[in-house]
Amino acid sequence: MIVAFIRNILDERRFKMRIMLIFTMIIVVVGLFSCGGSSSGRNIAIWHQMLPEGAKVLDSLAQVWALENDYTVTILYRETEELRSSYQTAALAGGGPELIYGPADQVGPFSVMRLILPLDDVLDEDFLAKFDEKGLVRYNGKLYQVADQIGNHLCLVYNRKLVPIPPNNTDEMVEIGKKITKGTDTYGLVWNFTEPYFFIPWLSGFGGWVMDPSGNPSLDTKATIDALSFLVFLRDTARIVPRELDYDIADALFKEGKAGMIINGPWSWGGYRQAGLDFGVAKIPMVSATGLWPAPMVSPLGYSINVNIGRAKLPAVLDLLEFLTSAESQLEWTKVLGTIPSNLEARESNIVTDDPIIAASIEQLELGRPMPVAPELRAIWDAMRPPYQSVLGGSMTPERAAREMQSLAVRKIAEMYE
């Protein structure tokens, strides 16, 4: 409840009142997690939501910088939603890490709540000129995040042993999937059934999107119904996907060679390499019924600075930020995870240009659509999640789910501003 409560703190007229009400709970978190502007000594904290392969890269890079600069760098992992809520709680009380790392959609809520520092006046133009503009995340005209990678998008990943040539359209995908699927031993396709982020490629492939041009939710549409119906078809009629899936189950099935294809992103590829899979990456197949290519959400991943940071520590934090986003550091990520660097110099390296996995990822990136950074997106995600899960759980029709998504989104957005 505290998480939902804090998310609604956007109206400055009630800001102080709500802070007083949750102060006693916040104080516990601050005692555990205070850092940022309140940490003492030569220590910098980074909170992130990276999977283990990425976390190892971050830790190794941070320790290199720490040794060179006589600092300690403390790194803390939190799952994406827990990261957001924990950071909000700590930063509202004047604590939190100096740096928070995550996807671009956290910029909107954090900036509206004044929890992250505008970076325009603390980073010089020469430094910013090193980046693809897609890696500089702005909201309401101000820069709030510097990315170390762009894309963060979903692709079709396929096991070459089971799928020598990836499908070009969904009809081919179903045909291939049926040949691979053998009872409960092997499946044609897997993906995360629990997070609506993984639904977006299909929604866009049927002509839909989460918001209209004015920023209002646009979920009660024929496109939403058709996309959800297609997923039900894959599960119940084509029978090329399991009855139940979450991220971990889908990932494990693919790593174990029990799934021919998975919809996943670059954060997962290092794990597939470590598992010894001979895999390829391709565009998510064109939707045969519409002739449209799925457009996954495209988002940078990067660093923001806690608004509570002390002036004395800011130069060191900026130096660490520049080190972690340098061309050399970004290429370390690319070597392990196949990420697309935001640094323009790194993009020219043969580590990037000679990698067929990255080349395929860039093809998918070019079909994607930017993830909105407006705070309302958080409400839309929360509204989509229960109906999406209910449809894939078999307890709700696509038609009802589309209505529920829309009505919940409208209500949650209204609650944000009460």
C-alpha positions in Angstrom: 0.0 0.0 0.0 2.8 2.4 0.7 4.1 2.0 -2.9 0.7 2.9 -4.4 0.4 5.7 -1.9 3.7 7.3 -2.8 3.1 7.0 -6.5 0.1 9.2 -6.1 2.1 12.1 -4.5 2.0 14.5 -7.4 -0.2 17.3 -6.2 2.0 19.8 -4.3 -1.0 20.9 -2.3 -1.1 17.6 -0.5 2.6 16.8 -0.7 3.6 17.8 2.9 0.5 16.2 4.4 1.2 12.8 2.8 4.9 13.0 3.7 3.9 13.4 7.4 1.6 10.4 7.2 4.2 8.0 5.8 7.1 9.5 7.8 7.2 6.7 10.3 7.5 4.1 7.6 10.0 6.0 5.6 12.3 6.5 8.5 12.9 2.7 8.6 13.8 2.6 5.0 16.1 5.6 5.3 17.9 3.9 8.1 18.5 1.0 5.9 19.2 2.7 2.6 20.2 6.2 3.3 23.0 7.4 1.0 22.8 9.8 -1.9 23.1 13.3 -0.5 23.1 11.9 3.0 25.9 9.4 2.9 29.2 10.2 4.5 32.8 9.7 3.5 34.1 8.6 0.2 31.3 6.3 -0.8 28.9 6.4 -3.8 25.8 4.1 -4.0 24.2 2.9 -7.2 20.8 1.2 -7.3 19.9 -0.8 -10.4 17.6 -3.5 -11.8 20.1 -5.4 -14.0 20.0 -9.2 -14.4 23.1 -11.0 -13.0 25.2 -10.9 -16.2 24.8 -7.1 -16.4 25.3 -6.6 -12.7 28.7 -8.3 -12.9 29.8 -5.8 -15.6 28.6 -2.9 -13.5 30.4 -4.1 -10.5 33.7 -4.7 -12.2 33.6 -1.3 -13.9 32.6 0.5 -10.7 35.4 -1.1 -8.8 38.0 0.0 -11.4 36.8 3.6 -10.9 36.8 3.2 -7.1 40.4 2.0 -7.0 41.6 4.8 -9.2 39.8 7.4 -7.2 40.1 6.1 -3.6 36.4 5.7 -3.2 34.1 2.8 -2.4 31.1 2.1 -4.7 28.2 0.2 -3.2 25.8 -1.5 -5.6 22.3 -2.7 -4.8 20.0 -4.7 -7.0 16.2 -4.3 -6.9 13.6 -5.8 -9.3 12.3 -3.0 -11.5 9.1 -2.2 -9.7 10.7 -2.6 -6.2 13.6 -0.3 -7.4 11.1 2.5 -8.2 9.2 2.3 -5.0 12.2 1.9 -2.8 13.9 4.8 -4.4 10.8 7.0 -4.2 10.5 6.2 -0.5 14.1 6.9 0.3 14.5 10.0 -1.8 11.3 11.6 -0.5 12.9 11.4 2.9 16.2 13.0 1.8 18.1 9.7 1.3 18.6 7.2 -1.5 21.6 6.4 -3.7 23.7 8.9 -5.5 22.9 7.2 -8.8 19.9 5.3 -9.9 20.0 3.1 -13.0 17.0 2.0 -15.0 14.8 2.4 -18.1 13.7 5.8 -19.4 10.1 5.5 -18.2 11.1 6.1 -14.6 12.2 9.6 -15.6 8.7 11.1 -15.8 7.5 10.1 -12.3 10.9 10.9 -10.6 11.2 14.3 -12.3 7.6 15.3 -11.5 8.2 14.3 -7.8 11.5 16.2 -7.9 13.5 13.2 -6.9 16.2 13.4 -9.6 18.5 16.2 -10.6 18.2 18.1 -13.9 21.5 17.5 -15.6 21.7 20.4 -18.1 23.7 22.6 -15.8 26.1 20.0 -14.5 27.1 18.2 -17.7 28.9 20.2 -20.4 28.0 20.2 -24.1 31.2 18.5 -25.2 30.4 15.5 -23.0 26.8 15.3 -24.2 27.9 15.6 -27.9 29.4 12.1 -27.5 26.0 10.5 -27.3 23.2 9.5 -29.7 20.4 11.8 -28.9 18.2 8.8 -28.1 20.5 8.2 -25.2 19.8 11.6 -23.6 16.4 11.3 -21.9 14.5 14.6 -21.4 11.2 15.4 -19.9 9.5 18.8 -20.2 12.6 20.2 -21.9 15.1 19.1 -19.2 17.7 16.4 -19.3 17.4 13.8 -16.5 19.1 10.6 -17.6 22.2 9.7 -19.5 22.0 6.2 -21.0 24.8 3.7 -21.5 22.8 1.7 -24.0 19.8 2.3 -26.3 17.1 -0.1 -27.4 16.3 -2.2 -24.4 13.8 -3.7 -26.8 12.3 -7.1 -27.4 13.3 -9.3 -30.4 12.6 -12.8 -31.5 15.4 -15.1 -30.2 15.6 -18.5 -31.8 17.5 -21.8 -31.1 19.2 -22.6 -34.4 19.1 -26.3 -33.5 15.3 -26.2 -33.5 14.7 -23.3 -35.8 17.4 -23.0 -38.5 15.6 -20.1 -40.2 13.5 -17.7 -38.3 9.9 -17.0 -39.4 9.1 -13.9 -41.4 5.5 -13.7 -40.5 3.1 -15.1 -37.8 1.7 -17.8 -40.2 5.2 -19.1 -40.6 5.8 -18.8 -36.8 2.8 -21.0 -36.1 3.8 -23.5 -38.7 7.3 -23.8 -37.3 5.9 -23.8 -33.7 3.6 -26.8 -34.4 6.5 -28.8 -35.7 8.6 -28.2 -32.6 5.9 -28.5 -29.9 5.8 -32.0 -28.4 3.4 -32.3 -25.5 5.0 -30.6 -22.4 8.5 -31.5 -23.4 9.2 -28.8 -26.1 7.3 -25.7 -27.1 7.5 -23.6 -30.3 7.4 -20.2 -28.5 7.6 -18.8 -25.0 7.5 -15.3 -23.5 6.6 -13.5 -20.3 2.9 -13.9 -19.5 3.0 -11.6 -16.4 4.2 -8.3 -17.7 2.3 -6.2 -20.3 5.6 -4.9 -21.6 5.8 -8.2 -23.5 2.4 -7.6 -25.0 3.3 -4.4 -26.7 4.8 -5.9 -29.9 1.6 -7.8 -30.6 -0.6 -4.8 -29.7 1.4 -2.6 -32.2 1.4 -5.4 -34.7 -2.4 -5.3 -34.8 -2.4 -1.5 -35.1 -2.7 -0.4 -31.5 -0.7 1.5 -28.9 -0.9 2.3 -25.2 -1.5 6.1 -25.6 -3.1 8.4 -28.1 -1.2 11.5 -29.4 -2.6 13.5 -26.5 -1.2 11.1 -23.9 -4.6 9.5 -23.0 -4.8 5.7 -22.6 -6.0 4.0 -25.8 -6.6 0.4 -24.8 -10.3 -0.3 -25.4 -9.8 -0.8 -29.1 -10.2 -3.4 -31.7 -6.4 -3.7 -31.9 -6.2 -4.6 -28.2 -9.0 -7.2 -28.6 -7.4 -8.7 -31.7 -3.9 -8.9 -30.2 -5.2 -10.6 -27.0 -7.3 -12.9 -29.1 -4.1 -13.8 -31.1 -2.3 -14.8 -27.9 -5.2 -17.0 -26.9 -5.1 -18.6 -30.3 -1.4 -19.4 -29.9 -2.1 -21.0 -26.6 -5.4 -22.8 -27.1 -5.7 -23.5 -30.8 -2.2 -23.6 -32.3 -1.0 -24.9 -28.9 2.6 -23.8 -29.5 3.0 -22.0 -26.1 2.6 -23.4 -22.5 -0.5 -22.9 -20.5 1.4 -20.9 -17.9 4.5 -18.8 -18.2 6.4 -16.0 -16.4 9.8 -14.6 -17.2 11.9 -17.1 -15.3 10.0 -20.2 -16.7 10.2 -18.9 -20.3 13.9 -18.1 -19.9 14.7 -21.5 -18.4 12.8 -23.4 -21.1 14.8 -21.6 -23.8 18.1 -22.1 -22.0 17.4 -25.8 -21.6 16.6 -26.3 -25.3 12.9 -26.9 -24.5 11.6 -23.9 -26.6 12.4 -23.1 -30.2 11.8 -19.4 -29.9 11.5 -16.8 -27.2 10.6 -13.1 -27.2 13.2 -11.4 -25.1 15.7 -8.6 -25.0 19.4 -8.0 -25.0 19.7 -8.3 -21.3 19.1 -12.1 -21.7 21.6 -12.8 -24.5 24.7 -13.1 -22.2 22.9 -15.9 -20.3 22.1 -17.7 -23.5 25.7 -17.6 -24.5 26.8 -18.9 -21.1 24.2 -21.7 -21.5 26.0 -22.8 -24.7 23.1 -22.2 -26.9 23.6 -21.6 -30.7 21.0 -18.9 -31.0 20.1 -16.1 -33.4 18.2 -12.9 -33.1 15.5 -11.7 -35.6 12.7 -9.3 -36.0 9.5 -10.4 -34.3 7.5 -11.8 -37.2 5.1 -9.6 -39.2 1.5 -10.1 -38.2 0.0 -11.9 -41.2 -3.5 -10.6 -40.5 -2.5 -7.0 -40.7 0.7 -6.9 -42.7 2.2 -4.8 -39.9 5.6 -5.4 -38.2 5.4 -5.5 -34.4 6.9 -2.4 -32.8 8.3 -3.1 -29.4 8.9 -0.3 -27.1 12.4 1.2 -27.4 14.0 2.7 -24.3 17.4 3.7 -23.2 18.8 2.4 -20.0 20.9 4.8 -18.0 21.8 6.8 -14.9 20.0 9.6 -13.1 21.4 11.6 -10.1 19.6 11.9 -6.8 18.3 15.4 -6.2 19.5 15.0 -2.5 23.1 14.8 -3.5 25.5 17.0 -1.5 27.4 19.6 -3.4 30.7 18.4 -2.1 30.1 14.9 -3.6 28.6 16.0 -6.9 32.0 16.2 -8.8 32.9 12.6 -7.9 29.5 11.4 -8.9 29.7 13.2 -12.2 33.2 11.7 -12.8 31.8 8.2 -12.1 28.9 8.8 -14.4 31.2 9.9 -17.2 33.4 6.8 -16.6 30.4 4.4 -16.7 29.1 5.9 -19.9 32.4 6.2 -21.7 33.0 4.4 -25.0 35.3 1.9 -23.3 32.8 1.0 -20.5 29.9 0.7 -22.9 31.8 -1.8 -25.1 32.3 -4.0 -22.0 28.5 -4.3 -21.9 28.4 -5.0 -25.6 30.9 -7.8 -25.3 28.8 -9.6 -22.6 25.2 -8.7 -23.5 25.2 -7.6 -27.1 23.8 -4.2 -26.2 23.7 -1.2 -28.5 26.0 1.6 -27.2 24.6 5.1 -26.8 28.2 6.5 -27.2 28.8 7.3 -30.8 32.5 6.4 -30.7 31.6 3.0 -29.3 29.0 2.4 -32.0 31.8 2.5 -34.6 33.8 -0.3 -32.9 34.1 -3.6 -34.8 32.8 -5.1 -31.6 29.5 -3.6 -32.6 29.7 -3.6 -36.4 30.9 -7.2 -36.8 28.4 -8.8 -34.5 25.4 -10.4 -36.4 23.3 -10.5 -33.2 23.7 -6.7 -32.7 23.0 -6.1 -36.4 19.7 -8.0 -36.1 18.9 -6.1 -32.9 19.4 -2.8 -34.7 17.0 -4.0 -37.4 14.3 -4.6 -34.7 15.2 -1.3 -33.1 14.4 0.6 -36.3 10.9 -0.8 -36.2 10.3 0.0 -32.6 8.6 3.0 -31.0 10.0 5.1 -28.2 8.7 4.3 -24.7 6.7 7.3 -23.4 8.4 8.9 -20.3 5.2 10.6 -19.1 4.2 9.7 -15.6 0.9 8.4 -16.8 2.6 5.4 -18.3 3.1 3.9 -14.8 -0.7 4.0 -14.3 -1.2 2.4 -17.7 1.2 -0.5 -16.9 -0.6 -1.1 -13.6 -4.0 -1.0 -15.4 -2.9 -3.4 -18.1 -1.2 -6.0 -15.9 -4.2 -7.7 -14.2 -6.4 -8.1 -17.3 -3.4 -9.2 -19.4 -2.6 -11.9 -16.9 -6.3 -12.9 -16.6 -6.6 -13.4 -20.4 -3.5 -15.6 -20.5 -4.7 -17.3 -17.3 -7.9 -18.2 -19.1 -10.3 -16.3 -16.7 -11.1 -13.2 -18.9 -12.1 -12.7 -22.5 -10.1 -10.3 -24.7 -13.2 -8.0 -25.0 -13.6 -7.6 -21.3 -9.9 -7.3 -20.8 -9.7 -4.3 -23.2 -12.5 -2.6 -21.4 -11.0 -3.3 -18.0 -7.6 -2.0 -19.1 -9.1 1.3 -20.3 -11.3 1.9 -17.3 -8.5 1.0 -14.8 -6.0 3.3 -16.7 -8.4 6.2 -16.7 -9.1 5.7 -13.0 -5.5 5.3 -11.9 -4.4 8.4 -13.9 -7.2 10.4 -12.2 -6.1 9.1 -8.8 -2.6 10.3 -9.5 -3.8 13.9 -9.5 -6.3 13.8 -6.6 
